[in-house]
Amino acid sequence: MNFLAHIYLSGENEPLKIGNFIGDFVKGNMMDDFSPEIRKGILLHREIDSFTDKHPIVKESKNRLRDKYGHYAGVITDIYYDHYLALDWKKYHDEDLLSYTESFYSLMSGYKNIVPERVNHMLGYMKRDNWLYNYQYFDGINRVLHGMSRRTKFDSKMDEAIVELKKDHKEYHAEFNDFFPELMEHCTRFIEKHD
């Protein structure tokens, strides 16, 4: 799952949300720099990634992309799934998506002194172009895919992946709809277990 899902799956617990959002940027003993609640969010992030990577429905989505995109198929699938979460947002949350994303950016501003600098750097672009809100649109997803393609060391071809999203939109949507409730339930159990 990508950024919007990680934030959403943290519920309304702010430190958990922060930890889940920064999970990819925290390595090794950096964990010690954070409060227990933020650390729990980082662990939740890793749990979400592990559950997602192993899930047979997600593997179907990735397999459709694997021939062309190789190991980037998983990254692309994560972005596609955030597209469907944004697209179907009203089904998952009472607050409208624009307000939700703006509240999140505001929340992050209160933590900028404790999160890794790379997070703050990325967040500037994310907020400026409101990636989280624009995931619902093909143009928004296309911009994200182009940006990620520029940052890869190898020719990932991710800048072309909007084509497959449009072509197989119904199939990916159905897979997301089957998978996401299972992930939500898994996260609820994980959070309860670690309270």
C-alpha positions as CSV (number, residue, x, y, z in Angstrom):
1,M,0.0,0.0,0.0
2,N,1.1,3.6,-0.6
3,F,0.9,6.7,1.6
4,L,-2.8,7.3,1.7
5,A,-3.6,3.8,2.8
6,H,-0.8,3.8,5.5
7,I,-2.3,7.0,6.9
8,Y,-5.9,5.8,6.8
9,L,-5.1,2.4,8.3
10,S,-3.7,4.1,11.4
11,G,-7.2,5.3,12.4
12,E,-7.4,8.6,14.4
13,N,-4.3,8.0,16.6
14,E,-1.9,10.8,15.6
15,P,1.5,9.4,16.7
16,L,0.5,6.0,15.1
17,K,-0.3,7.9,11.9
18,I,3.1,9.6,11.9
19,G,5.0,6.4,12.5
20,N,3.0,4.6,9.8
21,F,3.7,7.4,7.3
22,I,7.4,7.6,7.9
23,G,7.9,3.8,8.1
24,D,9.9,3.5,4.9
25,F,12.3,6.2,6.0
26,V,13.3,4.7,9.4
27,K,16.2,2.2,9.3
28,G,18.0,0.2,12.0
29,N,18.6,2.0,15.3
30,M,16.7,5.1,14.1
31,M,13.7,3.5,15.8
32,D,15.2,4.5,19.2
33,D,14.7,8.2,18.3
34,F,10.9,7.9,18.5
35,S,8.3,7.6,21.2
36,P,6.7,4.2,21.8
37,E,3.5,5.2,20.0
38,I,5.4,6.4,16.9
39,R,7.5,3.2,17.0
40,K,4.2,1.2,17.0
41,G,3.2,3.1,13.8
42,I,6.5,2.2,12.2
43,L,5.9,-1.5,13.1
44,L,2.3,-1.2,11.7
45,H,3.8,0.1,8.5
46,R,6.0,-2.9,8.2
47,E,3.1,-5.2,9.0
48,I,1.0,-3.7,6.3
49,D,3.8,-4.1,3.8
50,S,4.4,-7.7,4.8
51,F,0.7,-8.7,4.7
52,T,0.2,-6.9,1.3
53,D,3.3,-8.4,-0.3
54,K,2.2,-12.0,0.6
55,H,-1.5,-11.7,-0.2
56,P,-2.7,-13.8,-3.2
57,I,-5.0,-11.1,-4.5
58,V,-2.2,-8.6,-4.6
59,K,0.0,-11.1,-6.3
60,E,-2.7,-11.3,-9.1
61,S,-2.4,-7.5,-9.6
62,K,1.4,-7.6,-9.6
63,N,1.6,-10.6,-12.0
64,R,-0.4,-8.6,-14.6
65,L,2.5,-6.0,-14.5
66,R,5.5,-8.2,-13.9
67,D,6.5,-8.9,-17.5
68,K,7.0,-5.3,-18.3
69,Y,7.9,-3.8,-15.0
70,G,9.8,-6.6,-13.2
71,H,10.3,-6.0,-9.4
72,Y,8.7,-2.5,-9.8
73,A,5.3,-4.3,-10.3
74,G,4.8,-4.2,-6.5
75,V,5.5,-0.5,-6.2
76,I,3.1,0.2,-9.1
77,T,0.4,-2.0,-7.5
78,D,0.7,0.0,-4.2
79,I,0.1,3.2,-6.1
80,Y,-2.8,1.8,-8.0
81,Y,-4.4,0.6,-4.8
82,D,-4.1,4.1,-3.3
83,H,-5.9,5.4,-6.4
84,Y,-8.9,3.1,-5.6
85,L,-8.9,4.1,-1.9
86,A,-9.0,7.8,-3.0
87,L,-11.6,7.1,-5.7
88,D,-13.9,5.3,-3.2
89,W,-13.0,7.4,-0.2
90,K,-16.6,8.1,0.8
91,K,-17.1,4.4,1.4
92,Y,-14.3,4.4,4.0
93,H,-14.4,7.7,5.8
94,D,-17.0,10.4,6.8
95,E,-14.6,13.3,6.3
96,D,-14.2,14.4,2.7
97,L,-10.8,13.5,1.2
98,L,-9.6,17.1,0.6
99,S,-10.2,18.1,4.3
100,Y,-8.7,14.8,5.5
101,T,-5.5,15.4,3.4
102,E,-5.2,19.0,4.6
103,S,-5.6,17.9,8.2
104,F,-2.8,15.4,7.7
105,Y,-0.4,17.9,6.3
106,S,-1.2,20.2,9.2
107,L,-0.5,17.3,11.6
108,M,2.8,16.6,10.0
109,S,3.9,20.2,10.4
110,G,3.9,19.6,14.2
111,Y,6.3,16.7,13.8
112,K,8.8,18.2,11.3
113,N,11.5,18.5,13.9
114,I,11.5,14.8,14.8
115,V,10.9,13.0,11.5
116,P,13.8,12.2,9.1
117,E,14.8,15.1,6.8
118,R,14.0,13.1,3.7
119,V,10.4,13.0,4.9
120,N,10.2,16.8,5.2
121,H,11.8,17.1,1.8
122,M,9.2,14.8,0.2
123,L,6.4,16.3,2.2
124,G,7.0,19.7,0.6
125,Y,6.2,18.4,-2.8
126,M,3.4,16.2,-1.6
127,K,1.7,19.1,0.1
128,R,2.3,21.5,-2.8
129,D,0.7,19.2,-5.3
130,N,-1.6,17.4,-2.8
131,W,-0.6,13.9,-4.0
132,L,-3.0,12.3,-1.5
133,Y,-6.0,14.0,-2.8
134,N,-5.0,13.7,-6.4
135,Y,-4.5,10.0,-6.3
136,Q,-8.2,9.7,-7.3
137,Y,-7.4,11.1,-10.7
138,F,-5.5,9.5,-13.6
139,D,-3.4,12.7,-13.9
140,G,-2.5,12.6,-10.2
141,I,-1.4,9.0,-10.4
142,N,0.5,9.7,-13.7
143,R,2.5,12.5,-12.0
144,V,3.4,10.2,-9.1
145,L,4.5,7.4,-11.4
146,H,6.6,9.8,-13.5
147,G,8.2,11.2,-10.3
148,M,9.0,7.7,-9.0
149,S,10.4,6.7,-12.4
150,R,12.8,9.7,-12.3
151,R,14.1,8.6,-8.9
152,T,14.9,5.0,-9.8
153,K,18.4,3.9,-10.6
154,F,17.4,1.8,-13.5
155,D,14.9,2.2,-16.3
156,S,11.7,1.2,-14.3
157,K,9.3,2.2,-17.1
158,M,7.0,3.3,-14.2
159,D,6.3,6.5,-16.2
160,E,4.3,4.3,-18.6
161,A,2.2,2.4,-16.0
162,I,-0.8,4.7,-16.3
163,V,-1.5,2.8,-19.5
164,E,-2.1,-0.5,-17.7
165,L,-4.2,1.2,-15.0
166,K,-6.5,2.6,-17.6
167,K,-6.6,-0.6,-19.6
168,D,-7.3,-3.0,-16.7
169,H,-9.1,-0.5,-14.4
170,K,-12.0,-2.7,-13.6
171,E,-9.8,-5.7,-12.8
172,Y,-7.5,-3.8,-10.4
173,H,-10.6,-2.1,-8.8
174,A,-12.2,-5.5,-8.1
175,E,-8.9,-6.9,-6.7
176,F,-8.6,-3.8,-4.4
177,N,-12.2,-4.2,-3.3
178,D,-11.6,-7.9,-2.4
179,F,-8.3,-7.2,-0.7
180,F,-8.7,-4.0,1.3
181,P,-11.3,-5.2,3.8
182,E,-9.0,-8.0,4.7
183,L,-6.1,-5.6,5.2
184,M,-8.3,-3.3,7.4
185,E,-9.3,-6.2,9.6
186,H,-5.6,-7.4,9.9
187,C,-4.6,-3.8,10.9
188,T,-7.3,-3.6,13.5
189,R,-6.1,-6.9,15.1
190,F,-2.5,-5.8,15.0
191,I,-3.3,-2.5,16.7
192,E,-5.4,-4.2,19.4
193,K,-2.7,-6.8,20.0
194,H,-0.1,-4.1,20.5
195,D,-2.1,-1.8,22.8
